[in-house]
């Protein structure tokens, strides 16, 4: 069953992690798992943090977004034994730069690891389209 926009946005906001897909100039889709927050104004914040180890603080997803601002965030719910609980939401996004402090604060509220806001940046993406599906209403 197709989700209405309001329900898709509500599920996106209630969830806390998904797969962010950006476009790499040579190899096409770059997909990476991320944590995020979504606000009521249609913004999504994706942290670039100092908590998890990284080869560089300048991530490929940022370079991809600077070259092509389109992105997709896919979130889903899986129940191995009860497929009536399955659902997914796909948010089509547009990169706008670094996020406002409010999104960093929301990340700090949602994730214990981010209480001290150990961010190099929080990427700001605007929702430009959203769709979803659920096995049942």
Backbone as CSV, one residue per row, in Angstrom:
resi,resn,N_x,N_y,N_z,CA_x,CA_y,CA_z,C_x,C_y,C_z
1,UNK,0.841,-1.172,0.000,0.000,0.000,0.000,0.889,1.238,0.000
2,UNK,0.633,2.127,-0.898,1.415,3.356,-0.995,1.122,4.259,0.206
3,UNK,2.177,4.834,0.772,2.008,5.763,1.894,1.736,7.157,1.376
4,UNK,0.849,7.874,2.039,0.645,9.276,1.732,1.860,10.084,2.197
5,UNK,2.000,11.295,1.679,3.164,12.128,2.008,3.284,12.368,3.508
6,UNK,2.182,12.662,4.188,2.243,12.934,5.629,2.736,11.711,6.409
7,UNK,2.228,10.537,6.050,2.643,9.311,6.736,4.105,8.994,6.433
8,UNK,4.521,9.196,5.185,5.920,8.952,4.822,6.837,9.889,5.606
9,UNK,6.473,11.159,5.712,7.277,12.117,6.485,7.314,11.742,7.964
10,UNK,6.190,11.290,8.493,6.141,10.897,9.907,7.059,9.704,10.171
11,UNK,7.067,8.730,9.271,7.946,7.568,9.459,9.408,7.959,9.308
12,UNK,9.694,8.842,8.374,11.069,9.326,8.204,11.533,10.027,9.479
13,UNK,10.697,10.887,10.040,11.061,11.635,11.243,11.209,10.723,12.460
14,UNK,10.416,9.668,12.534,10.467,8.771,13.682,11.662,7.821,13.626
15,UNK,12.142,7.551,12.450,13.270,6.627,12.286,14.571,7.393,12.552
16,UNK,15.688,6.680,12.716,16.928,7.384,13.038,18.135,6.979,12.193
17,UNK,17.960,6.004,11.312,19.078,5.632,10.443,18.538,5.098,9.120
18,UNK,19.376,5.206,8.099,18.975,4.742,6.781,20.193,4.671,5.876
19,UNK,19.938,4.571,4.598,21.002,4.518,3.605,20.924,5.791,2.776
20,UNK,22.009,6.575,2.812,22.108,7.794,2.034,22.804,7.460,0.720
21,UNK,22.159,7.799,-0.366,22.713,7.557,-1.699,23.027,8.893,-2.354
22,UNK,24.283,9.044,-2.763,24.724,10.209,-3.508,25.244,9.730,-4.856
23,UNK,25.612,10.667,-5.725,26.062,10.309,-7.068,27.555,10.578,-7.196
24,UNK,28.299,9.524,-7.478,29.731,9.633,-7.753,29.896,9.788,-9.264
25,UNK,30.755,10.712,-9.687,30.897,11.022,-11.109,31.319,9.823,-11.952
26,UNK,32.102,8.929,-11.411,32.594,7.790,-12.195,31.830,6.500,-11.943
27,UNK,31.569,6.174,-10.702,30.976,4.863,-10.427,29.472,4.893,-10.184
28,UNK,28.863,6.047,-10.262,27.411,6.121,-10.113,26.991,6.247,-8.662
29,UNK,26.034,5.453,-8.253,25.453,5.565,-6.914,26.461,5.149,-5.848
30,UNK,26.631,6.033,-4.872,27.406,5.747,-3.665,26.381,5.630,-2.534
31,UNK,26.273,4.475,-1.933,25.316,4.248,-0.853,26.075,3.987,0.437
32,UNK,25.668,4.663,1.502,26.344,4.515,2.788,25.302,4.623,3.909
33,UNK,25.408,3.761,4.937,24.486,3.882,6.067,24.804,5.133,6.880
34,UNK,23.760,5.815,7.326,23.928,7.044,8.111,22.870,7.110,9.205
35,UNK,23.170,7.899,10.228,22.142,8.349,11.156,21.745,9.749,10.697
36,UNK,20.553,10.180,11.088,20.059,11.467,10.628,18.947,11.941,11.557
37,UNK,18.568,13.182,11.381,17.345,13.717,11.974,16.605,14.474,10.885
38,UNK,15.297,14.499,11.008,14.454,15.261,10.088,13.614,16.223,10.917
39,UNK,13.422,17.427,10.392,12.594,18.388,11.128,11.264,18.601,10.417
40,UNK,10.382,19.365,11.040,9.045,19.603,10.489,9.076,20.506,9.261
41,UNK,10.176,21.211,9.058,10.278,22.125,7.923,10.774,21.477,6.643
42,UNK,11.014,20.178,6.670,11.456,19.493,5.458,12.955,19.403,5.301
43,UNK,13.705,19.594,6.386,15.159,19.476,6.354,15.592,18.169,6.990
44,UNK,16.689,17.628,6.477,17.316,16.443,7.028,18.757,16.814,7.365
45,UNK,19.204,16.446,8.568,20.584,16.681,8.985,21.326,15.361,9.099
46,UNK,22.464,15.276,8.409,23.308,14.083,8.448,24.659,14.505,9.018
47,UNK,25.064,13.924,10.151,26.297,14.379,10.789,27.561,13.852,10.114
48,UNK,28.576,14.690,10.141,29.954,14.264,9.890,30.611,14.426,11.258
49,UNK,30.785,13.302,11.949,31.172,13.365,13.351,32.627,12.973,13.581
50,UNK,33.056,13.173,14.819,34.388,12.747,15.248,34.302,11.531,16.176
51,UNK,33.146,10.860,16.210,32.940,9.721,17.101,33.461,8.434,16.467
52,UNK,33.064,8.191,15.222,33.454,6.953,14.537,34.746,7.191,13.753
53,UNK,35.618,6.174,13.674,36.872,6.345,12.938,36.630,6.579,11.448
54,UNK,37.470,7.450,10.877,37.375,7.776,9.456,38.783,7.968,8.913
55,UNK,38.949,7.682,7.640,40.244,7.916,6.999,40.505,9.413,6.866
56,UNK,39.411,10.200,6.764,39.518,11.643,6.592,38.239,12.279,7.114
57,UNK,38.316,13.523,7.542,37.093,14.214,7.952,36.350,14.761,6.741
58,UNK,36.954,14.686,5.592,36.338,15.117,4.330,35.820,13.870,3.620
59,UNK,34.542,13.586,3.765,33.965,12.338,3.301,33.585,12.389,1.821
60,UNK,33.614,11.212,1.193,33.247,11.123,-0.222,31.828,11.622,-0.468
61,UNK,30.920,11.363,0.464,29.534,11.822,0.262,29.472,13.334,0.138
62,UNK,30.348,14.049,0.859,30.374,15.510,0.744,30.888,15.950,-0.623
63,UNK,31.942,15.310,-1.073,32.468,15.632,-2.406,31.428,15.330,-3.475
64,UNK,30.732,14.206,-3.325,29.672,13.863,-4.274,28.585,14.936,-4.298
65,UNK,28.149,15.365,-3.110,27.076,16.352,-3.022,27.486,17.711,-3.566
66,UNK,28.743,18.062,-3.409,29.210,19.330,-3.967,29.204,19.295,-5.490
67,UNK,29.489,18.131,-6.070,29.487,17.998,-7.524,28.077,17.820,-8.080
68,UNK,27.220,17.150,-7.332,25.837,16.888,-7.754,24.987,16.884,-6.485
69,UNK,24.161,17.905,-6.271,23.458,18.053,-4.991,22.300,17.080,-4.767
70,UNK,22.041,16.191,-5.717,20.937,15.242,-5.541,21.357,14.087,-4.631
71,UNK,20.410,13.652,-3.791,20.649,12.503,-2.914,19.311,11.835,-2.630
72,UNK,19.399,10.620,-2.146,18.219,9.872,-1.715,18.529,9.254,-0.366
73,UNK,17.562,9.317,0.536,17.669,8.643,1.821,16.590,7.571,1.860
74,UNK,17.015,6.330,2.049,16.088,5.204,2.128,16.080,4.675,3.554
75,UNK,14.890,4.637,4.153,14.723,4.038,5.473,13.692,2.928,5.336
76,UNK,13.849,1.904,6.173,12.932,0.776,6.060,12.796,0.058,7.387
77,UNK,11.723,-0.681,7.478,11.483,-1.512,8.656,11.267,-2.937,8.185
78,UNK,11.983,-3.850,8.810,11.963,-5.253,8.420,11.560,-6.114,9.603
79,UNK,10.620,-7.000,9.411,10.226,-8.004,10.397,10.361,-9.360,9.734
80,UNK,11.375,-10.092,10.114,11.655,-11.385,9.477,10.455,-12.334,9.514
81,UNK,9.750,-12.366,10.630,8.667,-13.330,10.795,7.279,-12.771,10.529
82,UNK,7.171,-11.475,10.337,5.852,-10.873,10.125,5.942,-9.833,9.008
83,UNK,5.763,-10.283,7.802,5.908,-9.382,6.657,4.772,-8.365,6.570
84,UNK,3.748,-8.500,7.357,2.701,-7.480,7.367,3.216,-6.186,7.994
85,UNK,4.364,-6.231,8.665,4.955,-5.060,9.310,5.964,-4.322,8.420
86,UNK,6.240,-4.847,7.225,7.250,-4.239,6.355,6.808,-2.865,5.873
87,UNK,7.785,-1.952,5.801,7.546,-0.649,5.179,8.872,-0.035,4.773
88,UNK,8.806,0.923,3.840,9.977,1.713,3.466,9.535,3.114,3.084
89,UNK,10.477,4.048,3.242,10.277,5.440,2.830,11.526,5.875,2.071
90,UNK,11.309,6.523,0.942,12.406,7.060,0.144,12.224,8.574,0.035
91,UNK,13.204,9.310,0.592,13.175,10.771,0.528,14.168,11.236,-0.533
92,UNK,13.669,11.967,-1.509,14.533,12.583,-2.513,14.993,13.912,-1.926
93,UNK,16.303,14.127,-1.926,16.894,15.256,-1.219,17.719,16.139,-2.154
94,UNK,17.941,17.374,-1.708,18.815,18.324,-2.387,19.748,18.908,-1.336
95,UNK,21.049,18.777,-1.561,22.065,19.289,-0.636,22.053,20.808,-0.640
96,UNK,22.063,21.402,0.579,22.045,22.861,0.698,23.251,23.411,1.439
97,UNK,24.100,22.578,2.015,25.278,23.070,2.734,25.310,22.525,4.146
98,UNK,25.871,23.310,5.047,25.943,22.914,6.450,24.645,23.295,7.154
99,UNK,24.238,22.464,8.086,22.955,22.629,8.759,22.990,23.704,9.826
100,UNK,21.805,24.186,10.118,21.610,25.130,11.214,21.846,24.415,12.538
101,UNK,22.207,25.141,13.584,22.467,24.534,14.895,21.303,23.706,15.438
102,UNK,20.081,23.994,15.032,18.926,23.249,15.544,19.004,21.766,15.183
103,UNK,19.501,21.443,13.997,19.613,20.034,13.618,20.717,19.335,14.406
104,UNK,21.808,20.030,14.674,22.866,19.466,15.526,22.314,19.202,16.922
105,UNK,21.509,20.112,17.433,20.902,19.925,18.756,19.962,18.726,18.762
106,UNK,19.217,18.535,17.688,18.312,17.375,17.607,19.096,16.074,17.578
107,UNK,20.225,16.058,16.865,21.082,14.872,16.861,21.595,14.584,18.271
108,UNK,21.981,15.641,18.991,22.487,15.482,20.360,21.401,14.949,21.293
109,UNK,20.152,15.345,21.068,19.042,14.847,21.874,18.744,13.379,21.574
110,UNK,18.870,12.999,20.330,18.476,11.662,19.893,19.529,10.586,20.166
111,UNK,20.806,10.949,20.074,21.879,9.965,20.185,22.815,10.311,21.342
112,UNK,22.941,9.398,22.270,23.836,9.588,23.415,25.260,9.917,22.978
113,UNK,25.719,9.266,21.916,27.091,9.473,21.433,27.321,10.919,20.957
114,UNK,26.250,11.629,20.692,26.357,12.998,20.182,26.014,14.058,21.224
115,UNK,25.904,13.675,22.495,25.508,14.622,23.548,26.375,15.886,23.556
116,UNK,27.680,15.731,23.317,28.591,16.878,23.316,28.763,17.502,21.938
117,UNK,27.926,17.111,20.989,27.954,17.605,19.611,29.352,17.533,18.992
118,UNK,29.896,16.313,18.894,31.242,16.140,18.330,31.218,16.123,16.795
119,UNK,30.725,17.209,16.206,30.543,17.263,14.759,31.610,18.122,14.098
120,UNK,32.132,17.640,12.992,32.886,18.524,12.106,31.894,19.391,11.341
121,UNK,30.802,18.752,10.940,29.722,19.419,10.220,28.449,18.603,10.374
122,UNK,27.329,19.224,10.096,26.068,18.513,9.902,25.581,18.937,8.524
123,UNK,25.470,17.963,7.633,25.042,18.253,6.270,23.550,18.557,6.253
124,UNK,23.184,19.603,5.544,21.786,20.016,5.424,21.276,19.595,4.057
125,UNK,20.229,18.784,4.071,19.580,18.342,2.841,18.099,18.684,2.935
126,UNK,17.540,19.180,1.861,16.129,19.561,1.817,15.340,18.442,1.143
127,UNK,14.215,18.053,1.728,13.341,17.053,1.111,12.618,17.717,-0.058
128,UNK,12.801,17.168,-1.253,12.128,17.696,-2.442,11.070,16.729,-2.969
129,UNK,11.034,15.542,-2.436,10.037,14.550,-2.791,10.120,13.404,-1.802
130,UNK,9.000,12.760,-1.571,9.006,11.644,-0.635,7.917,10.662,-1.036
131,UNK,8.241,9.396,-0.916,7.289,8.339,-1.218,7.552,7.185,-0.258
132,UNK,6.611,6.298,-0.174,6.780,5.157,0.691,5.763,4.074,0.418
133,UNK,5.996,2.954,1.052,5.143,1.789,0.887,5.070,1.061,2.227
134,UNK,3.933,0.477,2.506,3.773,-0.351,3.696,2.930,-1.566,3.340
135,UNK,3.220,-2.678,3.976,2.476,-3.894,3.710,1.013,-3.778,4.137
136,UNK,0.787,-2.917,5.124,-0.599,-2.672,5.555,-0.699,-1.260,6.121
137,UNK,-1.919,-0.778,6.195,-2.146,0.590,6.676,-1.829,0.715,8.142
